[in-house]
Amino acid sequence: MPQGAYVVSRDPQETAGILFALAGVGEPAEDQRELQVRVEQTLGVLRQLLPQRGPRFEEFLLRLLSLSQAGLVGPNAAPLAAKAALAMLRDEVVGQYAPEVKNRYMRRLGMTALGVAAPACLLGVLLALVRVHDGVLGAVVWGWVGCAGGVWLSFGMRKKEFGFDDLVRPEEDRMEPVIRLLFACLLTAMFMVLLALGAIEVRVGGLSSSGLLTNSWLAWVVGGLCGFSELTLPQKVANQAAAWLAAK
């Protein structure tokens, strides 16, 4: 078993930090380097998750310090056991905070979706009241409304299980909810225009996208499906638009 290559202590300049210094006994083994990186990543997440640095944070910090010393310091360093202890700590943090973080993000995303969809819904109702027969505009409006709901549902389905890093980064692309929704809704609007112009056709059971101009519910459903498939929507829209332009 390689000797621990580190000296590990509380960072004197950062009370919420752990200081890793080489002990001067040779280069650290690969598993020791991995443990150090993993501990630092874990500490970074905890700092963001618990910015108030309260008692719970202090408890996690001391446990990280202890397992780091056990895995990286002295002739009896045991990095594999320390990694197992670190995995248990991370699982404990996820079990304690994931429900709160996920529900808070879903509420935020849902309220943003309502804010994005409400004006379009109001416009759709006004169009119906004044009997404006611009089918393309109606399809875009109700597709926009459906997309906002689809994006919200998409997150709930994709993130059934929360990992440790998800606690501070619910979405891998780091988009804010309002940017995500506007991005998806604008792509959906482009997709709906292509459908309404007949550039592409979508069939759902016995329904065809050719009915978008006269069926608001169909436009809403297609928009919802676009929002639900938000991660693949950009490529789909680009491919369909390119194919349509090439045929012109």
Order of alpha helices (4+ residues) and beta strands (2+ residues): beta-beta-alpha-alpha-alpha-alpha-alpha-beta-beta-alpha-alpha
